[in-house]
Amino acid sequence: MYPPAADWQLKSQPTPSDWLLDLLQKRSPTPSNSFAAQLLWQRGLQDPQSVLAFLDATQYQPTSPWAFGGEMEKAVARLQQARDRQETVFIWGDFDADGITATAVLWEGLGQFFERGQTLHFTLPNRLKESHGLSISGIDAISAQGCQLIVTCDTGSSNEIEIDYAQKLGIDIIITDHHTLPSDRPVVAAFLNPRTFSQDHPLANLSGVAVAYKLVEALYESLPDIPQEPLENLLDLVAIGLIADLVKLTGDCRYLAQRGLARLKTQLDAPTRPGVAKMLELCRRNGRSPYGYCFWIGTAYQCHQPDSRRRSRRG
Ligand SMILES: [Mn+2]
């Protein structure tokens, strides 16, 4: 028996304005740009500035990290306090591609302000034995190492019990995450989660690595004389996490992914991350696109961890 014939509901097709066809024709002279114009128009790109920003990342006006408002101010103030007091800070990451790149972004980014291995450390759940998110046993372990502040990435929003437990041990927490919001804001030093934005906000779809990047960006803006490395050096990691996590690439997500892909390509000629450079080389040999690079790098790790799919997402 054949399945019933598809009953397609076709969206009405408004006609794009002539200026859009002219603009596309100037940028990319081809016999017809009408399909591209139609697609852009239907995606809501209906003024020259947003079309130009879509086509060229350098024309996009990125959103300030301070769009997170008071939560970003609290996060930066708490990190500055930790720095002034020489506190022991732990990054608590996650083991998927977004979580690992987020951990690396905080390790390198916060590492400009804290001494790695001395006042700054990181911890990741063991994928084979543990699930996503904060855990009592993990908190015990880092507490024994003198932890006074945890900065989560790609996880932590719904870990109410573990947050409470950490605080009883005298550990403060900054949550950076993009997973489902709990019914009440957790009682933490700062809570950065883009789900608090309206759906059409340019930061609404940030993945874990991109939230971590915005925190580092705010810290760079607050203490501009301290970092030795340019913030942009982190963008290749941001692109990998954003693309592998399959978030909707609109607004700042698309901008960060575009800039990150450009940065990632430089790893082929002038590698600063040997592991990433090696994976890129393998991708190139297999003829993958730059977008495919990120997805492949992200999923390569999954392929070697076959039990991961049985675990539920909780963080
Ligand atoms: Mn994620």
Boltz pocket constraint, residues with backbone or C-beta under 6 A from the ligand:
constraints:
  - pocket:
      binder: B
      contacts: [[A, 98], [A, 99], [A, 154], [A, 178], [A, 207], [A, 208], [A, 209], [A, 245]]
      max_distance: 6.0
